[in-house]
Amino acid sequence: MKQLTDYEHKLTWVQGLLIDCPFGPPLSDCPASELRKLPITDRLSIAQEMSEPELDRIISHHRNCLAKREYHN
């Protein structure tokens, strides 16, 4: 089985985040919120066009959001 590159791993992760927020309702500062309003095929296409820094920004936001939600619960 072929291993994913770092970029492919990040892309897959962001595509999942663009489908739905794993934490329930997204917070108001979620960078994926507006994209989630688009048809799924558009969301996945947009993710495929993102640069690695753009993917990193969404993943970083997701990790920080998780930490905030875990801290407050």
KAGI-V251577 format. One record per residue. N is the residue number from 1. RES is the residue in one letter. D_FIRST is the distance of its C-alpha to the first C-alpha in Angstrom with 2 decimals. Layout:
# KAGI-V251577
n={N | N}
res={RES | RES}
d_first={D_FIRST | D_FIRST}
This chain:
# KAGI-V251577
n={1 | 2 | 3 | 4 | 5 | 6 | 7 | 8 | 9 | 10 | 11 | 12 | 13 | 14 | 15 | 16 | 17 | 18 | 19 | 20 | 21 | 22 | 23 | 24 | 25 | 26 | 27 | 28 | 29 | 30 | 31 | 32 | 33 | 34 | 35 | 36 | 37 | 38 | 39 | 40 | 41 | 42 | 43 | 44 | 45 | 46 | 47 | 48 | 49 | 50 | 51 | 52 | 53 | 54 | 55 | 56 | 57 | 58 | 59 | 60 | 61 | 62 | 63 | 64 | 65 | 66 | 67 | 68 | 69 | 70 | 71 | 72 | 73}
res={M | K | Q | L | T | D | Y | E | H | K | L | T | W | V | Q | G | L | L | I | D | C | P | F | G | P | P | L | S | D | C | P | A | S | E | L | R | K | L | P | I | T | D | R | L | S | I | A | Q | E | M | S | E | P | E | L | D | R | I | I | S | H | H | R | N | C | L | A | K | R | E | Y | H | N}
d_first={0.00 | 3.81 | 6.46 | 9.47 | 12.67 | 15.70 | 17.21 | 14.43 | 14.46 | 18.24 | 18.37 | 16.47 | 18.81 | 21.84 | 21.12 | 21.17 | 24.38 | 25.88 | 25.50 | 27.50 | 28.70 | 27.20 | 30.61 | 32.79 | 35.28 | 34.34 | 36.86 | 39.12 | 37.52 | 33.96 | 32.71 | 30.62 | 33.59 | 34.96 | 31.64 | 31.07 | 34.22 | 32.65 | 30.94 | 27.25 | 26.27 | 28.44 | 26.94 | 23.38 | 24.75 | 26.74 | 23.82 | 21.97 | 25.17 | 25.53 | 25.55 | 23.71 | 27.10 | 27.61 | 24.31 | 25.30 | 28.71 | 27.50 | 25.13 | 28.03 | 30.41 | 28.17 | 28.02 | 31.79 | 32.48 | 30.68 | 32.73 | 35.93 | 35.37 | 34.60 | 37.67 | 39.96 | 39.04}
